[in-house]
C-alpha cells in the first residue's frame, strides 16, 4: 500500500518518540499503559487509534516519523531488473520481517523512506477487533477488506459468530448464546449437522467440558488468534499479508534446494543451509565404500535389520542361524569394533524374516513356519510360536511397541503381544503373503503376495473387502493350484492395502510381475515394493497411484529386498542379482550409484542405519555382510581414494580381503 508522505528538503536522523516491542507480524497491537484495556487473550490493546506524539498512526500500528525521514522516489515499479518481483510487495515483506525479528524502528524508517505501509488502518483495526472480541465491528469491516464474494463473506461471518457463541457459552451466558445460534449462525449455515453439533454444546456441564468437546482452548487461550488465521483465507493477501510471509518463502527455498541436491544427506539447519550460497551435498559424503566385512555365516545371508538405536545389526542366514552383531559407535571405521554379540542357533530351518522390538529388547525371527522370540540381552530364546501352517514370510513390530504381526504363505496374518501370545487372526486373506509392512502412523497395513483368490465380504475377525479394488474383469478365480486365471491375462501377484484398525481393504491392485519386498516411508505416504523383473516401484498410498519406477538392478529369480535411506528417506536402495547395490534419488528417479564389492550370487537385502545417516548394510549369497560408509578423510582433510581404503580388522571373523 502506498502512503503519501511530505518530502522534506533533506533527510535527517531518525527520531522515534515511543517504546517499541518486537513480536510476530500477526500481533501488531500497541502496548498501552493505564489508557489501554486487556482483552480475553491476554493482549493489552491501546484505545487510541489516532496520533502519538504528533505522528500519524499508520496501518501497522507503528507511528510514522512525520518529516524526519526523506522519502526516496525510484523509477519503475519492479525490483532491480526483475520484471516478476513487484517492488512494493518486496518492501512490505521486508517491513513485516523486520518487525517479526524485533527491528521495529528500522521497519518504521523503511516505511517512511519508501512510502509503503505494511497494511492499511482497516487491517489493524480488524485485527484489534478480533483479538479484543469486538465482534460487531469486526464483521462490519469485512467488506472493507475486499471480502466481496457473497459466499466467502457468509463463511467469514459464520466463523466470527461461532467464536462469539463459544465464548458466551464459556462465560455461562447460555441465553445470549442461544440467541446468537438462532439469529446469527443458523441463517449463515446450510449444514444441519454443523448446527446440531454447536447446539449440543449447550448441554456441557462446565467450561472445561465445553473446551474439551469443542476441541477449543477458550477465550483466554489462542482461539482468537486461530480465528484470525482462519479469516486470513478470506482476505486478499495484498490487503492483509499472511503472517511471517518472508520466512515462509525462505522455507520454500530450502525445500527447493534440498530437492535439487540429489546427494542431500545433512540436517536442515543453519549450518548446512546459507542464504549466501546454494545448498550442495558432495558425493564424497555418500556411503559408497565398504569399510567393514562381517564374515561369520557359513551359507547365504538372506536378510539384515538394524536395531532402533543403530548400534546392533541382526542377520538371517540359510545356515539356520541369526547373528546379532554389535557395531561400535566410533566415527572412524579403522578404530571401530564390530563383534558377534550372539549367535542364535536354535532354528531347525533356514532363517528368513527378522524384526526388532521398539525398545530393542526382543528380536523376532522366522524359520519355515516357526516364529522365535529372543532376549537380545542374553541371546536366549524366550518363546517359540507354531501357529502358521506354511513359511512365515514377514514379521513386523507395531510402531507403538505393543506387539508384532506375522504373515505367511498360508494366507493368514496374525497379531501377537510382546510375549508371543496370540491376539488376533486375520482370516480370509486372498493372497499367499510374501511380505508386509505397517505404516508408522499405524493407519495402514500393506501386503504383497501371490496366488490371489477373490474374497467375499466378511464380518467378525475376518478381513473385509470394502474399498477400492482394481481387479481385472472378470475377477480372477482359482485354477486349483493357488494360481489365478482370467482368460488371456493371469493376475497372480497382488498388492493389498488394509485399514489396520478395521481390516477393510483400501486398495487392491494386480501386478504383472512377482513382488518380493515392501517398506513404508517414515511419513507413511509411500510404499517401496520390489517388482520382478528388474524394477522397484514407489506407490503413493494417499492417492493410491504408482508414483515412480526405479530401474537398472537385476531381479528375476530371487527374493530381493529394498529400503529407503538418508536423513530424509530421499534415497532408494536395492540389492540385485548381479552382485551390486543400486542407489537412486527418490524424488527424481535418477540412478546415483552402482556399488560393487560382493562376491558371486545375489545381494539379497539392504538396510540403512536409523541413527547414522552415513551408514548402511548389505548382505549376499557370498556369506558376507558389508558395512558401507563415505570415503574416510586423510590427515590433510581430503577424502582418501577408494584404493587406499583398508578394511577394519577388529572383531571376531570380521574381515575377508
N, C-alpha and C positions, 0 to 999 in steps of 0.2 A: 504494500500500500504506500502510495506516495503522499508525503506530507509537505506542505509548503511552509518553509521557514524563512524568516527575514535573513538577508545576506549582509553581514557587516563588511566594512571595508577591509578589515584584517582579522585573521584568526588569532584569538588569544588563548591563554591556557585554560584548561578545563577547571571549572569550579562547580562543585556539586554540593548543595547545602542540605543533604539529607543522609541518613544512615541506610545503607542498602543491605539486603540479605540475599545470599545465594540460595538457589533451590531449583527444582525441576521446572521446566518451562510450562508444565500444566498447572503449576501453583503460582500464579502471578498476583497474589494478594499482598497489599501493603500492610506491614505491621503497624498497628496503632497503639497509642498509649491509652489514656483514660477516655479518649474520644471514640475508641473502637468498641466493637462487640465481638464476642466469641460465639462462633457457630457450633452446631452439634458435632462437627467432625474435628473439633479441636483447633481450628484455624482462627486467628484473630484478624478481623476484617475492618478496614477503615471505613467509617461512614462518609468520609469526604470523597467526592468524585470530581472535584474541581481542581483548583490550583494549589500548589505547595510552594511557599516562599516565592510567590510571584511567577513561578514557572508553570506552564500549562501541563496538566497530567495527560499524557498520551495513552493510546490504547493498550499498551502492555503494562500499565500501572507504574511506569518509571518516569519521574519528572524529567522534562527536557531542559536543555541549558539556556533556552532563550537565544540571546545573541552572542554567547561566549564562544561558539564554535562556528566557523565559516563552512557553509555548505559547498561541496565540490560538485561542479557540473561536468559531466562526462558525455562525450558524443555517443550516439547509438544506444541500444537497449540490451545488447548481449555482452557476455563476459569474455574478455580478450577477443580473439578472432573466432571463437567457437560459436557457430550460429545456433547451436542446440541448447545452450545454457543461458537462461534469462538472468540479467544482472540483478534485477530486483529480487527474484526468488533466491538467488545465491546470497545476497546481502542479508535478507531476512532470516535465512537459515543460520548465517554466521552470528547474527544478533541473538537468535534463540540459543545457539550453542554457547556463546559467551555467558549468557545468563545461567544456563544449565550448570556450567562449571564454576560459577561464582564471580565472574568478572563483570559485575553489574555496571560499574562506572564506564568500563570500556564499551559495553553494549550501548549505553546511553550516548556516549560520544559518537559511535558509529551511526546511530540513528540520526543524530543532529548533522553529522558531516555528509551523510548520503542522502538525507531527505526521505528515507524509507522508514516506516514504522513497522514493528513486529506484527501488530494487529490493531484493528480499529477499536474505538472505545466500546462499541456494542459487544464485541467479543469479550472484553474484560468484564463488562457488566454481566453478561450472560454467565460467565464462569463464576463470578461472585454470587449471583443469584442462586445458582445450582448448589454451590458449596454452603450457602447460608440458608438453604431451604426456603427461599422466596419463590415459590413455585409459580405464582400468578405472573410475576414479572419475567421469569424465565420463559414461560410459554409465549408471552407477548412478543419476545424478541426473536423467536424462531423465524418468523417471516422476514425480519430484517437481516437475518444471517443467511439469506439466499436459499432457505428451505422452502422452495416454491411448489415442488411436486406434492399434489394433494395427498397421495398415499403415504409418502415419506413424512409429511407433516403430521398425519394422523399417528403414524408409528412412533414418532418422536414425542408427541403429546402423551401417548399411552405410556411410554417409558417413564416420563415425568410423573404422570398420575399414579403409576404403580409404586414408585418410590414414596410419593406422598401418602398413599394408602398404607403402606407397610410402616411408615414412621408413626402414623396415627394409631395403628394397632399396637405398636410397641409402647406408645405413651398411654395406652389403655383408654383411648378416646374412640370407643367402638362405634358410637352413634354417628360421629362425624365421618369415620372411616367408611361406614356403610353407605352414607350419602355419596361419598366420592366414588365408591364402587358402582352404585346405581346410576348416578347422574353424569359421571365423567368417564369412567372406564368402560362401562357397558356399551355406550354409543360408539366407542372407538375400536372395539374388538369384534371381529366376526367369528371368533373361535370360542364356542361354548365351553370346551374343556378347559381353556385357559382361565375363563371367568370362574368356572366351578372350582378350580384349584385355588384361586385367590379368595373366593368366598369361604372355602373350608378353613382358611387360616383364622377366621373369626372365632373358631372354637378352641384355639390354642389356650392352654391353661395359664401360661405366663409368657413374658417376653423372651425368655430363654428357649421355650418350646417353639415360639414363633420363628426365632432366628434359625433354629435347627431345621424345622420343617420347610422353611422357605429358602434354605441354603443362602442365607443373607446375614451379614455381620452387624447390622444395626446402624442407626444414625451416628453413633459415636465411633464407628469403625471406618472402613474405607468405601462404604457403599455409595456415597455421593461422588467420590472420585471415580468409582467404577461406572456410575451413571454418566458422568461427564465423558468418559471414554466411549461409551455406547453411543451417546448423542453425537460424538465426533463423526461417526459414519454418515450422518445425515447432513452435515455441514460441509460445503466445498473446502478442500484443503487450502485454496488460495485465500479463503476468508479466515479459517481457523487452522493453523498449521498443526499437524499431528505432533504429539509430544516427542521430543528428542529425535527429530527427523534426521538431522545430520548424522547422529550416532547410528540410526537405522541404515542409512546409506553406506556408512563405513563397514557395518556388519555384512551387508550385501557384497561389498567389495572383497572382504576377507574370504567369504564363501566362494566367490567367483575365482579368486586367485588360487584357493585351495583346490577347486575342481580342475583348474588348468595345470596344476602341478601334479603330473602323473606319478611321481615318486613321493608324494606327500606322506610323511610319517612322523610329524612332530606336533606337539600340542599347540592349540590355537591360543597363543598368549603374546604379550608384548615383545618377548624375546625372539619369537620366530616370525612375527608379522610387524613390519615397519611401514609407516606412511612414506618414508623417504625412498623406498625401493620396492620392487616387485618381489613377492614371495617365491622362493625356489628351493626345492629339496634336491640335494645332489644324489645321483645314482650310487655314488660310493657309500652312502649311508644305508643302502638297502641290504638286507641279509641275503647275500648270494654266494657266500663262500662257506664250505664245510669247515667248521672249527673243531668238531669232535665226532668221532665214530664210536657208537656203542655196539660192541660185538661180543655178545654172550649167547644169544639164541642159537640153537643148533638146526633150525629149519626156517622156512619163510616167515617173515613178520608181517602180519595182516592188518594191524591197527595200532594207533598210538593216540593217547589222550593226556593232556596236561591237567594237573591239579589246579584248583582255582587260585591258589597262591603263587602259581608259576614256578614252584621250587621242586616239584616232582613230576616225573613223566611215567605213565604206565604204558606197557606194550603187550600186545597179544600175538601169539605165535602158533604156527602149525605144530610146533614141538610139544604141545599140550601144557605150556606154561604161560603165565603172565608175569612180567617183571615190573617192579616199582623201582625206578631209578631216582636217586637224589641228585639234582643238578645244582651245583654251587651257585651262590649269588655274586661271586666275584665278577666284576665287569671285564677283566682281562682274561680271554679264553685260555691263554697259556698257563695261568695260575689257578684256573677254576677246577675244583674237584667234582667229578661226576662218578658216582659209585652205584652198584647194585645194593639197594636197601633191603628188598625182599624178593625172593623168587617164589611165586605161588604155584606149587607143583601138583596140587590135588585135583587136577582136571583129568577126567577119563578120556576126553576127546580134545581135538584142537580148539584153541580159544579164538572166538570171533569178535564179540562186542565187549566194550569197556565203558564204564561211566563212574565218575567221581561224585560222591555226595556233596552237597553245597558247602559243608564245613570240612571237606576232605578227610573225614574220619573213616569213611567206608568206600571201598571200591567194589563195584558190581562187575562180574564177568559172566560170559556165557560160553558154554561148551556143548555143542549139539542142542539138546532140548533142556539142559540143566542151567540154572542160574545160581551163582555162588556169591555170597557177600563176605568181604574180607575186612578185618580190622587193620587199617593202614599203619597203626602204631606198633602192632605186634606181628603182622603178617599172617595171622591165624584166620582160618575160615570160621565164621561165626554162624553161618546158616546156608543151607542149600535148598533150592526150590525145584521141585519136579512137577510142574503144572502143565507145561506145554507138551504136545504130542509130536511136534516136529522141531526143526532147528530154530532156536531163538536168534533172530536176525538183528534186533535192536534193543538197546537198554538206554533209557533217558531218565535222569533225575528231574523231578519237578522244580521249577525255578524258586519256589518258596521253601525248598528243602524238606518238605513234609513226607516225601516218599519218592518212589520211582515207578516207571511204567516199562512194560516189556511187550514186544511184538514178535510174532513168529510166522513161519510158513504155514502154520495150522489154521490161519485165518482168525486168530484170536489176539486181542490186545488186553492186557491185564494191568491193573493198578495195585501197587503194594505200599505198605507203610515202611518206615526205615528199618524195621526189624525183619522185613520179609514176610509179613502177614498179609494175606490177600484182602484187598478192599473191594475190588470190583472187577468183573469180567465184561469186556465189550464183545458180545456175540454178534454173529451176522455180518462180520467184516467181509466185504465182497472180494478181497484180494488176498493172495499169499504175500504178506508184508515182507519186503526186503530191507526197508529202513523207515525210520520215522523221526520226527523232531517236534519239540514243544516250543511255541513262541515264548520269549522271555516275559511278555506281558500276560501269559497264561490264558490267552483268549482262543488260540487255535492249536490244533494238532494236525501236522502234515504227515501223511503216509504215502509211500510209494510201494508198488508191488506188481505182481503178475497173476495170471490165471483168473481174470475178472469174471465174476458171476453176478448178474444183475440181482440186487437185493430188493425186497419188499419193505414198505414202512413197518417199523416195529415199535413196540412200547416197552415199558419197564426198563430193564438193564440193557436191552439190545440197542444196536446202532440204528438211528433213524435215517431216512433217505430224503428228507426235505432239503431244499436248497437248489443251487444251480448244477445241473448235470448235463454236460455237453457230450452226450453219447451219440454214437452213430445211429442211423436209422436203417433197419430195425435194430432194437437193442441186442447186444451180443448174448449168446446162450452158450452153455457148457457143451462141449463135444464128448464129455465122458472122461477126458484125461486132464481136466482142470484148465484146458486152453479155451479161449473164446473164439467163436466163429461168427462171421457176419457176411456171408456171401463172398464177395471178392475182397473184402477188407477185414482181416482179423484185427482185433484190438486187445491184445493180451496184456499189455502193460499200462498201468493207470497211476495217476496222482489223485489222491482224495484228501480234501481239506475238511476237517471237522471243527465244529464249535466244541471246545474242550469241556465246557460246563454242561451243555445239553446233549452232546454226542450227535447232533444233527449234522448232515453233510452241507457244507457251504459251497463246495466246488468239487466237481468230479470230471476229470479230463483223461481221455485215452491218449496214448503216445505211440509213435511208430518205431520205438526202439526200447531196449531194456534200460531200466532205471536202477541205479545201484547205491546212491548215497543222497542224503538230504541234510542240509544245515540251514538254520534260520538266522538272519542278521540280528544284531543287538537291538535295533529299533523295531523289531517284529514285523517289518514291512516286506522283506524279501526272503524267498526260499531259493537255495542254491542246490541244483539237482544234477548229478552226473547222468548223462544220457548217451547210451551207445547207439550208433557208432560215433566216436570221436567228437563229442560235444559236451559242454557244460551249460545248463540253462539257468537263467535268473528269472524267477517268477515274482511278479508284484502281487502279493497276497491281498492287498487292499482293493486293487482294481481287478484282480482275477485274470491277469494277462501275462503273456511272455514278454518280459522287459528287454532281454538281451541274450544272445548266444555267444559263447566263447569257444573258439575252435583252435586246432593246432595239435593238441595232445592226441594220443592214440589209445583207444579203448574199444575192444570188440569182444573179448572173451572172458575178462576177469572183473572182479569187483574192485572198482577204483573209487576212492573217497576224496572229496574236495573240502575246502573250508574258506571262510572269509579271513582276511588278515590285515594287519596295520592298525594304527591307532584309532582310525575311524571306520574300520572294516571296509576300506576302499580298495583293497586288493582281493583278487580271487586266485586261489592256488589249487592245483590238482596234481595228483600223480599221473602216471602214464605207463603204457605197456612198452614204451621204447626206452625205459630206464631213466627218463628225465623228469624233473619237476617243472611245471609250467606256471607262470605268474602273469595275470592280466590286471589292467586297471579297470575297476568295477564299472565306473560310470561311463567310460568310453569304449570298453571292449578291446583296447589296444593291448597286444601281447608285449609284455615288458621284458620277460626273462625266460630263457630255456636253460635250466640248470642241470648240467651233467654231474656225474660222480658215482651214482650207484652202479653195482655190477649187473650181471645178467639177470633177466627177469623184469617183472613189473615193479614200479613204485606204487605201492598199494594204498597208502594213506598219508595225509599231511595234517599237521596241527600247529596253529600259531599260539605262541606263549601268551596267556591272557594278562600277564603283568610286565612283560618285556616286549615292547613293540618292535624290537630289532632282533627277534629270535623266533625261529620255527623249527619243527622236527619233521622228518620224513622216514618212512620205513619201506622195506623192499623184500622181494623174493631172495635177495642176496644174503639174507640172515642178519642184516645190519639196520641200525637206526642212525641217521645223520642229524646233527645239530647245525643249523645254518645261521650265520651272522654276517654283519658287514665286514669289509676288509679292515683288519686291525691297523692302527696308525703306528708308524715308526717313531723313534725318539724325536725326530725333527718335526712331527706333526703332520706328515704326509701319509696317505694310505699306502700300505705295502702292496706289492704286486702279488697276484694270485700264486705265482711260482714260489714266493717267499714264505707262504703260509705253512707253518709246521703244525701238525695235528697234536692236540693235547694228549700227553702221555700219562696223565694221572688217572687213577681209578682202576678197579678190577676189570680186566677184559675189555678195556675201552677202545683200544686203538688197533686198527689194521691198516697199514700203509697201502 
